[in-house]
């Protein structure tokens, strides 16, 4: 959603992309009507490439076909994507053909639009500090990118995966992370000008927001959680009084 922790990472990236000459647009899935995929395969058997469900996905499909780069930004929910993002990914099955083929020993769907290619950027944040928590999300996008486009249409141009992302929810601390947001802008520039996030930029993006031990992080987080719980309870008590 707008101004969420993930959006705080996304928007500098988009600023960098726009400054480099891209025509970048942000679509907030929470504000868009996307219904669940029904698994009816009508988009393959009846109206190839067109979903029979009438909602905003038709407009998004047109935007995807017009784009060169797709940026998927989602908080880490149960180690993968948010429910809103999952709805989008499920409905993107229209970009593959129903038939199957083997590419480098892997069974995939051939591309429905074989002349179209994309570069994907994945952006996510998690409350946990360790990078390994993002592994299921990384696997999800890599497998989907390969299977959807027949192994030929999608290139992962970079990933910005930030642990300790809940720190972004504290406005007074945002100035401490200016170096990270500057790197996000540079990443947007890199993808537009170079086709991928530069390794030097990636090295900055991968630095932890706070240089603390796991134990220190746990103590700090629990203090923050306690304060947030007490504040919420006090507000609700005052509201119900």
Buried (B, 14 or more C-beta within 10 A) or exposed (E): EEEBBBBBBBBBBBBBBBEBEBEBEEEEBEEBEBBEBEEEEBBBEEEEBEBEBEBBBEEBBEEBEEBEBBBBBBBBBEBBBBEBBBBBBBBBBBBBBEEEEEBEEEEBBBBBBEEBEBBBBBBBBBBBBEBEBBEEBBEBBBEBBBBBBBBEBBBBBBBBBBBBBBBBBEEEEBEEBEEBBBBBBBBBBBBBEEEBBBEEBBEBBBEBBBEBEEEEBEEBBEEBEEEEEEEEEEEEEEEEE
